Amino acid sequence: MAGHSQFKNIMHKKGRADAKRAKVFTKLGR
């Protein structure tokens, strides 16, 4: 579990990027 906190931090940063991507993809999807 040494890299658990690091993994969580990456997921948090990726979460913001994914949120922006999600909006773009929803627009393109429709």
KOLROMAR-926266 format. One record per residue (C-alpha): residue in three letters; x, y, z. Coordinates in steps of 0.1 Angstrom, whole numbers, plus 5000, padded with zeros to 4 digits. Layout:
+-----+------+-------+------+
!  aa ! east ! north !   up !
+-----+------+-------+------+
! ALA !    X !     Y !    Z !
...
+-----+------+-------+------+
# end
This chain:
+-----+------+-------+------+
!  aa ! east ! north !   up !
+-----+------+-------+------+
! MET ! 5000 !  5000 ! 5000 !
! ALA ! 5030 !  5023 ! 4996 !
! GLY ! 5017 !  5039 ! 4964 !
! HIS ! 4980 !  5040 ! 4975 !
! SER ! 4981 !  5077 ! 4984 !
! GLN ! 5000 !  5085 ! 4952 !
! PHE ! 4974 !  5065 ! 4931 !
! LYS ! 4946 !  5083 ! 4948 !
! ASN ! 4962 !  5117 ! 4941 !
! ILE ! 4966 !  5107 ! 4904 !
! MET ! 4929 !  5097 ! 4903 !
! HIS ! 4919 !  5130 ! 4918 !
! LYS ! 4939 !  5150 ! 4892 !
! LYS ! 4926 !  5127 ! 4864 !
! GLY ! 4891 !  5132 ! 4878 !
! ARG ! 4892 !  5169 ! 4869 !
! ALA ! 4905 !  5163 ! 4834 !
! ASP ! 4879 !  5135 ! 4829 !
! ALA ! 4852 !  5159 ! 4840 !
! LYS ! 4862 !  5184 ! 4813 !
! ARG ! 4865 !  5156 ! 4787 !
! ALA ! 4831 !  5142 ! 4797 !
! LYS ! 4814 !  5175 ! 4788 !
! VAL ! 4831 !  5176 ! 4755 !
! PHE ! 4823 !  5140 ! 4747 !
! THR ! 4786 !  5145 ! 4757 !
! LYS ! 4784 !  5174 ! 4732 !
! LEU ! 4801 !  5154 ! 4705 !
! GLY ! 4779 !  5124 ! 4713 !
! ARG ! 4747 !  5143 ! 4708 !
+-----+------+-------+------+
# end
